[in-house]
Amino acid sequence: MERPLGVATRGTTNPNRLRRVDNWIVETCGDALRAAADPLVVDLGYGATPVTPVELRARLAAGVRADVRVVGLEIDPVRVAAALPAADPPGLTFARGGFELAGLRPALVRAFNVLRQYDESEVADAWRTVTGRLAPGGLLVEGTCDELGRLGSWVLVDATGPRTLTLSAKLTTLESPATIAERLPKALIHRNVPGEGVHDLIGALEHAWRSAAGYAPFGPRQRWLRTVEAVKESGWPIQDTPRTWRHGYLTLPWPAIAPR
């Protein structure tokens, strides 16, 4: 096995912290996993406890295909040893590894709250390292969320580079779209400044949210739907449909917000 590439994550995790991104993976990446010759998925940098790979395996097995295999990778051998009692081979195993993926060739990698501790200049190399080791047609979902998983964002990356950015919010607790900016992925979090596309996007969402205040009595979901509709009407290339938006997701093609 290659020497693990990267540094150990801070290790913070909570049950259901990654539920929102897992549900999105089921909906958005499910077809790719169903078509994969080997439905191997890697949870990269799962942290101090194995709860997130355990949950990921359960959600993919229920929502995509029962024979999915998840491997939790951590650089810290102590964390790997502590996770082994939760293993349920062949469906769920744990190993020591980093961006090199321990020599595996997965169809999908989820790397959450991993790159936050790196410099922005290191992100592109990390993406290339991971995607260069994926199975043909493989995908990387890389992003960040808060401690309870209520706010988050992630980038979908393949061998050609970043494809989309998704913003995510639990609508019943959303006070303002501007709060999502605190959980932008590393590639964008320092770009939330005037002149950058992601700054313009957050500003457009915040303006539309305030303009939709009249929808507040009908609940945060209706206010959010009106917000997203208004931003799309203003020219932003928002993808998906109201069915997706109503669950607090918003996806755009990467060029719309790529760093300038």
Secondary structure, 3 states (H helix, E strand, C coil): CCCCCCCCCCCCCCCCCCHHHHHHHHHHHHHHHHHCCCCEEEEECCCCCCHHHHHHHHHHHHHCCCCCEEEEEECCHHHHHHHHHHCECCCEEEEECCCCHHHCCCCEEEEECCHHHCCHHHHHHHHHHHHCCCCCCCEEEEEEECCCCCEEEEEEEECCEEEEEEEEECHHHCCCHHHHHHHCCHHHHCCCCCCCHHHHHHHHHHHHHHHCHHHHHHCHHHHHHHHHHHHHHCCCCCCCCHHHHCCCEEEEEHHHCCCC
